[in-house]
């Protein structure tokens, strides 16, 4: 899954940075949060990154509508709001998860329990998750709960299982708990921006973004699209990308070379392209600082 996920939150985009393959994420949201679109985007991003996905839901009425396709396994937990059936239900889920990850060791699981903690044996749930995480440390797992369905005691128990906790309340604020790594606290950064702003910025500075990406490593055009989508939550069309790459090639900013992996040609940034990127980045930074001083200079709007 790379280094981050992108969740749309109604008119906003929440970008979770530094999430790596094999990470365990606890995602808590309230009833006002547009969970459907958030989880749908997670599935799409995983499949886009050639990851197999196991999507499981607690209740049919809250399940995300997904188009069945290769690489996607959809599993209904079968929770019937009855504690009597909870233990077998959770064990069946555990068996299905284990079977999936034995075949797709580095896949992604999205477990949408919704309000299930009200109706299931919590000790059994924690035991199942703990056992699964231990057996498949390389699996990326996002576990989603309705925040109205959990209490402090359950939260304290389940927090210990996850490396990252994200909470969305009122579809406005999103917070992440710090993560303890070898005795030190590691802070996860979360950006929340308007989808309209994100889309506009990517398209306006697409040439600079491309040069920045290619400065990291040469890649095919379709991989540039993937990287932009994963980092910004904006899907750039081929009709927009390739004409721009052609212009940049004519200007001497990028060139095409044979891939050392033997898969056609890749785009490589030139020395001129690196210099242009640095100049544009300085110009953008100066403009941004000027704008911030102009808008907030000494006023109550200043951060």
C-alpha positions as CSV (number, residue, x, y, z in Angstrom):
1,X,0.0,0.0,0.0
2,X,3.0,2.3,-0.1
3,X,3.4,5.0,2.5
4,X,-0.2,6.3,3.0
5,X,-3.9,6.0,2.4
6,X,-6.3,8.6,1.2
7,X,-9.8,8.8,2.7
8,X,-12.4,11.2,1.4
9,X,-14.3,12.8,4.3
10,X,-17.4,14.3,2.6
11,X,-15.9,17.5,0.9
12,X,-12.4,16.9,2.4
13,X,-9.6,14.4,1.8
14,X,-7.7,12.9,4.7
15,X,-4.2,11.7,3.8
16,X,-2.7,9.3,6.2
17,X,1.1,9.5,5.8
18,X,3.7,6.9,6.7
19,X,1.4,3.9,6.7
20,X,3.6,1.0,5.5
21,X,2.8,-2.5,4.3
22,X,2.0,-4.7,7.3
23,X,0.6,-1.9,9.4
24,X,-2.4,-2.4,11.6
25,X,-4.8,0.6,11.6
26,X,-7.8,1.2,13.9
27,X,-10.3,3.4,12.2
28,X,-13.1,4.9,14.4
29,X,-15.9,6.9,12.9
30,X,-19.3,8.3,13.9
31,X,-22.6,8.0,12.2
32,X,-22.2,11.3,10.4
33,X,-19.0,10.1,8.7
34,X,-19.3,9.0,5.0
35,X,-17.8,5.6,5.6
36,X,-19.0,4.2,2.3
37,X,-16.9,6.4,0.2
38,X,-13.9,6.2,2.6
39,X,-13.8,2.3,2.5
40,X,-14.6,2.2,-1.2
41,X,-11.5,4.4,-1.8
42,X,-9.4,2.2,0.4
43,X,-10.4,-0.8,-1.7
44,X,-9.8,1.0,-5.0
45,X,-6.4,2.3,-3.8
46,X,-5.3,-1.2,-2.8
47,X,-6.4,-2.8,-6.0
48,X,-4.8,0.1,-8.0
49,X,-1.6,-0.8,-6.2
50,X,-1.9,-4.5,-7.3
51,X,-2.8,-5.7,-3.8
52,X,-5.4,-8.3,-3.2
53,X,-8.1,-7.1,-0.8
54,X,-10.3,-8.9,1.7
55,X,-13.3,-6.8,2.5
56,X,-15.5,-8.0,5.3
57,X,-18.7,-6.3,6.8
58,X,-20.8,-7.0,9.8
59,X,-24.2,-6.0,8.6
60,X,-25.6,-6.1,5.0
61,X,-27.4,-2.7,5.5
62,X,-24.0,-1.0,6.2
63,X,-21.9,-2.8,3.7
64,X,-20.0,-0.8,1.1
65,X,-21.3,-1.3,-2.5
66,X,-18.4,-2.7,-4.5
67,X,-18.0,-4.0,-8.0
68,X,-16.8,-7.6,-7.8
69,X,-13.5,-8.0,-9.6
70,X,-10.3,-10.0,-9.6
71,X,-8.2,-9.6,-6.4
72,X,-11.2,-8.6,-4.3
73,X,-12.7,-11.0,-1.8
74,X,-16.0,-9.9,-0.1
75,X,-17.0,-11.7,3.1
76,X,-20.1,-11.2,5.2
77,X,-19.4,-11.8,8.9
78,X,-23.0,-12.9,9.5
79,X,-23.4,-11.1,12.8
80,X,-27.1,-11.2,13.6
81,X,-27.1,-8.9,16.6
82,X,-27.1,-12.0,18.8
83,X,-24.4,-12.7,21.4
84,X,-25.2,-16.4,21.2
85,X,-23.8,-16.7,17.7
86,X,-20.9,-14.4,18.1
87,X,-18.2,-16.9,19.0
88,X,-18.7,-19.1,15.9
89,X,-19.1,-16.1,13.7
90,X,-15.8,-14.6,14.8
91,X,-14.0,-18.0,14.4
92,X,-15.4,-18.3,10.9
93,X,-14.1,-14.8,10.1
94,X,-10.7,-15.8,11.5
95,X,-10.6,-18.9,9.3
96,X,-11.6,-17.0,6.2
97,X,-8.9,-14.3,6.9
98,X,-6.2,-16.9,7.4
99,X,-7.1,-18.8,4.2
100,X,-7.0,-15.5,2.2
101,X,-3.6,-14.4,3.6
102,X,-2.1,-17.8,3.1
103,X,-2.7,-17.2,-0.6
104,X,-2.0,-13.4,-0.5
105,X,0.7,-12.9,2.1
106,X,1.0,-9.1,1.5
107,X,-2.6,-8.3,0.8
108,X,-4.9,-5.9,2.6
109,X,-7.8,-6.6,4.9
110,X,-10.6,-4.1,5.6
111,X,-12.7,-5.3,8.5
112,X,-15.8,-3.2,8.9
113,X,-17.3,-4.2,12.3
114,X,-19.6,-1.1,12.3
115,X,-21.6,-1.3,15.6
116,X,-20.9,-5.0,16.1
117,X,-19.1,-4.6,19.5
118,X,-22.6,-4.1,21.0
119,X,-23.6,-7.6,19.8
120,X,-20.4,-9.8,20.0
121,X,-18.2,-11.2,22.6
122,X,-15.5,-8.6,22.9
123,X,-12.9,-10.8,24.5
124,X,-13.3,-13.3,21.7
125,X,-13.0,-10.5,19.1
126,X,-9.8,-9.2,20.7
127,X,-8.4,-12.8,20.9
128,X,-9.2,-13.4,17.2
129,X,-7.5,-10.2,16.1
130,X,-4.5,-10.7,18.3
131,X,-4.0,-14.2,17.0
132,X,-4.4,-13.1,13.4
133,X,-2.0,-10.2,13.7
134,X,0.6,-12.5,15.2
135,X,0.2,-15.1,12.5
136,X,0.3,-12.6,9.6
137,X,2.5,-9.7,10.6
138,X,3.0,-8.7,6.9
139,X,-0.7,-8.2,6.3
140,X,-2.0,-4.7,6.1
141,X,-5.2,-4.5,8.2
142,X,-7.7,-1.6,8.6
143,X,-10.3,-2.3,11.3
144,X,-13.3,0.0,11.3
145,X,-15.7,0.5,14.3
146,X,-18.6,2.8,14.9
147,X,-17.4,5.1,17.7
148,X,-20.9,5.1,19.2
149,X,-20.7,1.3,19.8
150,X,-17.5,1.2,21.9
151,X,-16.8,2.2,25.5
152,X,-13.6,3.2,27.3
153,X,-12.9,-0.3,28.6
154,X,-13.1,-1.8,25.1
155,X,-11.1,1.0,23.6
156,X,-8.3,0.6,26.1
157,X,-8.0,-3.1,25.3
158,X,-8.1,-2.8,21.5
159,X,-5.8,0.2,21.3
160,X,-2.9,-2.0,22.3
161,X,-3.3,-4.1,19.1
162,X,-2.8,-1.2,16.6
163,X,0.2,0.9,15.5
164,X,-2.0,3.7,14.2
165,X,-5.4,4.9,15.4
166,X,-7.5,7.4,13.4
167,X,-10.7,8.9,14.7
168,X,-13.2,10.9,12.5
169,X,-16.0,12.6,14.4
170,X,-18.7,14.9,12.9
171,X,-17.0,14.4,9.6
172,X,-14.9,17.5,10.5
173,X,-12.0,16.6,12.8
174,X,-9.7,13.7,12.4
175,X,-6.9,12.8,14.9
176,X,-4.2,10.2,15.1
177,X,-2.8,8.8,18.3
178,X,1.0,8.8,18.7
179,X,2.8,5.5,18.1
180,X,5.5,4.2,20.4
181,X,8.5,2.9,18.6
182,X,11.3,1.4,20.7
183,X,10.4,3.6,23.6
184,X,10.1,6.7,21.6
185,X,6.9,8.5,20.5
186,X,6.5,8.7,16.8
187,X,3.9,11.3,15.7
188,X,1.8,10.5,12.6
189,X,1.0,13.5,10.4
190,X,-2.4,13.9,8.9
191,X,-3.4,16.5,6.4
192,X,-7.0,17.5,5.8
193,X,-7.7,19.6,2.7
194,X,-10.6,20.2,0.3
195,X,-10.8,17.8,-2.5
196,X,-11.4,20.8,-4.8
197,X,-8.2,22.4,-3.6
198,X,-6.2,19.1,-3.9
199,X,-7.4,18.6,-7.5
200,X,-6.7,22.2,-8.4
201,X,-3.2,22.1,-6.9
202,X,-2.2,18.8,-8.6
203,X,-3.3,20.0,-12.0
204,X,-1.7,23.5,-11.6
205,X,1.6,22.1,-10.5
206,X,1.5,18.8,-12.4
207,X,4.9,19.4,-14.2
208,X,6.6,20.1,-10.8
209,X,5.0,17.0,-9.2
210,X,6.2,14.9,-12.2
211,X,9.7,16.2,-11.9
212,X,9.7,15.6,-8.2
213,X,8.5,12.0,-8.6
214,X,11.0,11.2,-11.4
215,X,13.8,12.7,-9.2
216,X,13.2,9.8,-6.9
217,X,13.4,7.1,-9.6
218,X,12.6,6.6,-13.3
219,X,9.2,5.1,-14.0
220,X,6.6,4.4,-16.6
221,X,3.8,6.9,-17.1
222,X,1.1,4.7,-15.5
223,X,3.3,4.4,-12.4
224,X,3.4,8.2,-12.2
225,X,-0.4,8.2,-12.2
226,X,-0.3,5.6,-9.4
227,X,2.1,7.6,-7.3
228,X,0.1,10.9,-7.7
229,X,-3.1,9.0,-6.7
230,X,-1.6,7.5,-3.6
231,X,0.1,10.7,-2.5
232,X,-2.6,13.2,-3.3
233,X,-5.8,11.3,-3.7
234,X,-6.2,12.8,-7.2
235,X,-6.5,10.5,-10.2
236,X,-4.7,12.1,-13.2
237,X,-6.0,10.9,-16.6
238,X,-3.7,9.5,-19.3
239,X,-5.0,12.2,-21.6
240,X,-3.6,14.9,-19.2
241,X,-0.4,13.1,-18.3
242,X,1.1,12.0,-21.6
243,X,0.7,15.2,-23.6
244,X,2.4,17.0,-20.7
245,X,5.2,14.4,-20.6
246,X,5.7,14.9,-24.4
247,X,6.0,18.7,-23.9
248,X,8.5,18.2,-21.0
249,X,10.5,15.9,-23.2
250,X,10.6,18.4,-26.0
251,X,11.8,21.0,-23.5
252,X,14.6,18.7,-22.3
253,X,13.2,18.3,-18.8
254,X,12.7,14.5,-19.1
255,X,13.8,11.8,-21.5
256,X,12.9,8.2,-22.2
257,X,15.3,5.3,-21.5
258,X,15.0,1.6,-21.7
259,X,14.0,0.1,-18.4
260,X,16.6,-2.0,-16.6
261,X,13.8,-4.4,-15.9
262,X,13.2,-5.0,-19.6
263,X,9.6,-3.6,-19.6
264,X,9.6,-0.9,-22.3
265,X,10.8,2.6,-21.7
266,X,10.7,4.7,-18.6
267,X,10.8,8.5,-18.1
268,X,14.0,9.9,-16.5
269,X,14.5,13.4,-15.2
270,X,17.4,15.3,-16.9
271,X,19.9,17.6,-15.2
272,X,18.0,20.5,-16.7
273,X,14.8,19.1,-15.3
274,X,16.3,19.0,-11.8
275,X,17.4,22.6,-12.0
276,X,14.0,23.7,-13.3
277,X,12.3,21.8,-10.5
278,X,14.4,23.5,-7.9
279,X,13.7,26.9,-9.4
280,X,10.0,26.3,-9.6
281,X,9.9,24.9,-6.0
282,X,11.7,28.1,-4.8
283,X,9.2,30.2,-6.7
284,X,6.3,28.3,-5.3
285,X,7.6,28.5,-1.7
286,X,8.3,32.3,-2.0
287,X,4.8,32.8,-3.4
288,X,3.2,30.8,-0.7
289,X,5.0,32.6,2.1
290,X,4.1,36.0,0.5
291,X,0.4,34.9,0.3
292,X,0.4,33.8,4.0
293,X,1.9,37.1,5.1
294,X,-0.6,39.0,3.0
295,X,-3.6,37.1,4.4
296,X,-2.6,36.6,8.0
297,X,0.1,39.2,8.7
298,X,-0.6,40.1,12.3
299,X,-4.3,39.4,12.1
300,X,-6.4,36.9,14.1
301,X,-6.2,34.6,11.1
302,X,-2.5,34.0,11.8
303,X,-1.7,30.4,13.0
